[in-house]
């Protein structure tokens, strides 16, 4: 009887590991998607600031923070 108990415990442990692996993959994909959205936001901010400069002629009034851009 203890053999079946051990097997069922191992099976539960195996299923738990598989569930956690699936959750990790989901979270990694979510992070990847959010990073892409953030980078696209930085690009859009830069585009909007460039449009604003065309109308105002002022280079000193950028709005927002976006790394890697001056």
C-alpha positions in Angstrom: 0.0 0.0 0.0 2.8 2.5 0.8 4.1 2.1 -2.8 0.8 3.5 -4.2 0.9 6.3 -1.7 4.5 7.2 -2.7 3.6 7.1 -6.4 0.6 9.3 -5.9 2.7 11.8 -3.9 5.3 11.8 -6.7 2.6 12.3 -9.3 1.2 15.3 -7.3 4.7 16.7 -7.1 5.2 16.2 -10.8 1.9 17.9 -11.7 2.8 20.8 -9.4 6.1 21.3 -11.1 4.5 21.2 -14.5 1.9 23.8 -13.4 4.7 26.1 -12.1 6.7 25.7 -15.3 3.5 26.7 -17.2 3.1 29.8 -14.9 6.7 30.8 -15.4 6.3 30.6 -19.2 3.1 32.8 -19.0 4.9 35.3 -16.8 7.9 35.4 -19.1 5.7 36.1 -22.1 3.8 38.8 -20.2 7.1 40.5 -19.3 8.3 40.3 -23.0 5.0 41.9 -24.1 5.1 44.6 -21.5 8.7 45.5 -22.4 7.7 45.7 -26.1 4.8 48.0 -25.2 7.1 50.2 -23.1 9.6 50.6 -25.9 6.8 51.4 -28.3 5.6 54.1 -25.8 9.1 55.6 -25.7 9.1 55.8 -29.5 5.7 57.4 -29.5 6.7 60.0 -26.9 9.7 60.9 -29.1 7.5 61.2 -32.1 5.0 63.5 -30.2 7.9 65.6 -28.9 9.2 66.0 -32.4 5.8 67.1 -33.7 5.5 69.5 -30.8 8.9 71.0 -31.7 7.7 71.6 -35.2 4.9 73.8 -33.9 6.7 75.5 -31.0 10.2 75.7 -32.4 11.4 75.0 -28.8 13.9 72.1 -28.1 13.9 72.6 -24.3 10.4 71.4 -23.4 10.5 67.6 -23.9 7.9 65.8 -21.7 8.4 62.4 -20.2 11.3 60.1 -19.5 12.6 57.6 -22.0 16.0 56.1 -21.6 18.5 56.1 -24.5 17.0 59.2 -26.0 18.2 62.8 -25.6 
